[in-house]
Amino acid sequence: MTPLVVANQSETRRKISSAKARFAHSVVERGVTGRRVAGRMLWALAGIICVLPGCVTEYSGGTQRTSDPNATLDKRVALARQYIGVGDWDNAKRNLELAQEIDADNAEVAEAFALVYQSTGEFEMAELQFKAALKTDPKLARARNNYGAFLYSRGRYAEAEREFQRVTEDTLYSGRPMAFVNLGLCRIQLEDQPGAESAFTRALAMDRANPVALLEMGFLRLEAGATGEANRYHGTYKTVSPQQSPRGLLLGLLIAEATGDQDALGSYELALRNLYPDSSEYNAWRERQSR
């Protein structure tokens, strides 16, 4: 399964460390023969929700008040993001409402509200809040990346592509490599293989060990008939991710099938069946073998 990455809540904290921070969205996936099959999940995107790692800690009576309203607002937003990370939507909203009392037009507050509404299935409210955040601060790349992920999760791939394209143009944004990955994933859904390859290539130029870009480049090169290149991308992917995902094992299966390597084919098939028997990748492989 290929994740679409959502930006973290601060420019210096990009990696999500808690599985509780994941929010999966069902989207459409290409099947092993290039057809689209239901079941692809966003790594939220994983689908991943932007959160501050760690346990929720609050002073008695709430966040300490300070003489600096901006500092109080920042603490409220940070605390709300921690609550988002553990799925405590009521406390997240409570802190955001208090932050909003300090600054009703704050882009960070609007974006955090958008994440809450997205997580609770209130999609119209989520979109309104994303738009409010970007209207207030059009240069807030993290919010634009997250809005793009929201659009992707709703199947609005062309709109998502435009947002991710704008994110990649921000050369100072530290999440730029993953923005290129997200752009590539959108282009796959739009059946723009050359555009997807271009985006993944840019991502790998900035982050050679990006597992999503490596894996998707492997699939794209295999579909283009460049089996050797696909195998090289898969080999690098295995180095980066020794515990392969179902999609990684599926790529190994398809390469082994294309090259006639029966030993590798049997090994990958056994691993996929034993490790991920309920995965869409294993089901797709079984259907392929039954034809």
C-alpha positions in Angstrom: 0.0 0.0 0.0 1.4 3.3 -0.9 1.0 6.2 1.5 0.2 9.7 0.8 2.1 11.9 3.2 0.6 14.7 5.3 2.9 17.4 6.6 3.8 17.6 10.2 2.6 20.5 12.4 5.9 22.3 12.6 8.6 22.9 10.0 11.2 21.2 12.3 9.1 18.1 13.1 8.4 16.2 10.0 8.2 12.5 11.0 5.2 11.0 12.7 6.4 8.7 15.4 3.1 7.3 16.7 0.8 4.8 15.0 -2.1 6.6 16.6 -1.3 9.6 14.3 -2.4 7.6 11.3 -5.7 8.3 9.6 -6.3 6.1 6.6 -8.4 7.1 3.6 -9.7 4.6 1.0 -8.8 5.6 -2.5 -8.4 3.8 -5.9 -5.3 1.8 -6.7 -3.8 0.4 -9.9 -4.0 -3.3 -10.1 -1.2 -5.6 -11.0 -2.2 -5.4 -14.7 -2.5 -1.7 -14.7 -6.3 -1.7 -14.0 -7.6 0.2 -11.0 -8.9 -1.7 -8.0 -10.5 -0.5 -4.9 -8.6 -0.6 -1.6 -5.5 1.6 -1.7 -5.0 3.4 1.6 -3.5 6.7 2.3 -0.8 6.9 4.9 -2.2 9.9 6.6 -2.2 10.4 5.3 0.1 7.4 6.1 -3.1 9.6 5.3 -1.3 10.7 8.5 -2.7 13.4 10.7 -0.1 16.1 11.7 0.7 15.7 15.3 3.2 16.5 18.0 4.8 13.2 19.1 4.5 12.1 22.7 2.0 12.0 25.5 -0.6 14.6 26.1 0.6 16.8 29.0 -1.5 19.7 30.4 -0.9 22.0 33.3 -3.6 22.0 36.0 -6.5 23.9 34.7 -5.2 23.9 31.1 -2.3 25.5 29.4 -0.6 28.1 31.6 -1.5 31.6 30.9 1.3 34.0 30.0 1.5 37.7 29.5 2.2 37.0 25.8 -1.0 36.1 23.9 0.9 34.7 21.0 2.8 32.2 23.3 -0.5 31.2 24.8 -2.0 30.6 21.4 0.9 28.5 20.3 0.6 26.4 23.4 -3.1 25.9 22.8 -2.5 24.8 19.2 0.4 22.5 20.1 -1.8 20.9 22.8 -4.7 20.5 20.4 -2.4 18.7 17.9 -1.4 16.3 20.7 -5.0 15.5 21.3 -5.6 15.1 17.5 -2.7 12.6 17.6 -4.6 10.4 20.2 -8.0 10.9 18.6 -9.4 13.0 21.4 -11.4 15.4 19.2 -13.4 17.1 22.0 -10.3 18.3 23.8 -8.6 19.2 20.5 -11.6 21.4 19.7 -11.7 22.9 23.1 -8.1 24.0 22.9 -8.6 25.3 19.4 -11.6 27.3 20.4 -9.6 28.9 23.2 -6.8 29.7 20.7 -9.4 31.2 18.3 -10.5 33.5 21.1 -7.0 35.0 21.0 -6.8 35.2 17.2 -9.9 34.4 15.2 -8.0 34.6 11.9 -5.0 32.5 12.7 -3.9 30.1 9.9 -2.5 27.5 12.3 -5.7 27.3 14.2 -7.8 27.0 11.0 -5.6 24.2 9.7 -5.8 22.3 13.0 -9.6 22.6 12.9 -9.5 21.2 9.4 -7.6 18.1 10.6 -10.1 17.5 13.3 -13.1 17.9 11.0 -11.4 15.6 8.4 -10.8 13.0 11.0 -14.4 13.0 12.2 -15.8 12.8 8.7 -17.1 16.4 8.6 -15.6 17.0 5.2 -17.4 20.2 4.2 -16.2 21.9 7.4 -12.7 20.5 6.9 -12.5 22.1 3.5 -13.8 25.4 4.7 -11.1 25.5 7.4 -8.3 24.5 5.0 -9.4 27.3 2.6 -9.5 29.7 5.5 -6.0 28.8 6.6 -4.6 29.3 3.1 -6.5 32.5 2.6 -4.9 33.9 5.7 -1.5 32.6 4.9 -1.1 31.4 1.3 2.6 30.6 2.0 1.9 28.0 4.7 3.2 25.1 2.8 2.3 22.5 5.4 -1.3 23.5 5.3 -1.3 23.4 1.5 0.2 19.9 1.5 -2.4 18.8 4.0 -5.2 20.3 1.9 -3.8 18.5 -1.1 -3.8 15.2 0.9 -7.5 16.0 1.8 -8.4 16.5 -1.8 -6.6 13.2 -2.8 -8.5 11.3 -0.1 -11.7 12.6 -1.6 -10.8 11.4 -5.1 -10.2 14.9 -6.4 -6.9 14.2 -8.0 -6.6 17.0 -10.4 -7.2 19.6 -7.7 -4.8 17.8 -5.4 -2.1 17.8 -8.1 -2.4 21.6 -8.4 -2.0 22.1 -4.6 1.0 19.7 -4.5 2.6 21.5 -7.5 2.4 24.7 -5.6 4.0 23.1 -2.5 6.9 21.8 -4.5 7.6 25.3 -5.7 8.4 26.5 -2.2 12.2 25.8 -2.2 12.5 26.6 1.5 9.9 24.1 2.6 11.6 21.2 4.4 8.9 18.8 3.5 9.5 19.3 -0.2 10.8 15.8 -1.0 7.5 14.3 0.3 5.5 16.9 -1.6 7.1 15.6 -4.8 6.1 12.1 -3.8 2.6 13.2 -3.2 2.6 14.9 -6.6 3.8 11.7 -8.2 1.0 9.7 -6.5 -1.6 12.2 -7.8 -0.2 11.8 -11.3 -0.4 8.0 -11.1 -4.1 8.4 -10.4 -4.4 10.8 -13.3 -2.7 8.2 -15.5 0.2 10.6 -16.2 3.1 8.1 -16.0 5.8 10.5 -17.4 4.7 13.2 -15.0 4.7 10.7 -12.1 8.2 9.6 -13.0 9.4 13.1 -13.1 8.0 13.9 -9.7 9.5 10.7 -8.1 12.8 11.4 -9.7 12.9 14.9 -8.1 12.0 13.4 -4.8 14.8 10.8 -5.0 17.3 13.6 -6.0 16.5 15.2 -2.6 16.0 12.0 -0.6 17.7 8.9 -2.1 16.2 6.6 0.5 12.6 7.6 0.1 10.8 4.2 0.1 7.6 5.4 -1.5 9.4 7.0 -4.5 11.7 3.9 -4.9 8.7 1.5 -4.9 6.6 3.5 -7.3 9.5 4.1 -9.7 9.9 0.3 -9.7 6.3 -0.2 -10.7 6.4 2.5 -13.4 9.6 1.2 -14.9 8.2 -2.4 -14.9 5.1 -1.2 -16.7 7.3 0.6 -19.2 9.1 -2.7 -19.9 12.3 -1.7 -18.3 12.6 -4.8 -16.1 16.2 -4.3 -15.2 15.6 -0.7 -14.0 12.6 -1.9 -12.0 14.7 -4.5 -10.3 17.3 -2.0 -9.4 14.7 0.3 -7.8 13.2 -2.7 -6.0 16.7 -3.7 -4.7 17.3 -0.3 -3.3 13.8 -0.3 -1.8 14.6 -3.6 0.0 17.7 -2.1 1.5 15.8 0.9 2.8 12.8 -1.2 4.0 13.9 -4.8 4.9 10.4 -5.5 6.2 8.7 -5.1 2.9 5.1 -3.9 2.6 2.6 -6.0 0.7 3.1 -3.7 -2.3 6.9 -4.2 -2.1 6.4 -8.0 -2.2 4.0 -7.6 -5.1 6.6 -5.7 -7.1 9.1 -8.5 -6.3 6.6 -11.0 -7.6 5.9 -9.2 -10.8 9.6 -8.7 -11.5 10.3 -12.4 -10.8 7.4 -13.4 -13.1 8.8 -11.1 -15.9 12.3 -12.5 -15.6 11.3 -16.1 -15.1 13.0 -16.4 -11.7 11.0 -19.2 -10.2 12.9 -19.3 -7.0 12.3 -15.6 -6.3 8.7 -15.9 -7.4 8.1 -18.7 -4.9 9.8 -16.9 -2.1 7.9 -13.7 -2.6 4.6 -15.5 -3.0 5.2 -17.4 0.2 6.0 -14.2 2.1 3.0 -12.3 0.7 0.7 -15.2 1.6 2.1 -15.7 5.1 2.6 -12.1 6.1 -0.3 -10.4 4.4 -2.9 -13.0 3.6 -5.8 -10.4 3.8 -4.1 -7.7 1.8 -5.5 -6.4 -1.5 -2.1 -7.2 -3.1 -2.3 -10.9 -2.2 -5.9 -11.0 -3.4 -4.9 -9.3 -6.7 -2.1 -11.8 -7.2 -4.4 -14.7 -6.6 -6.9 -13.4 -9.1 -4.1 -12.8 -11.6 -2.9 -16.5 -11.2 -6.5 -17.8 -11.7 -6.8 -16.2 -15.1 
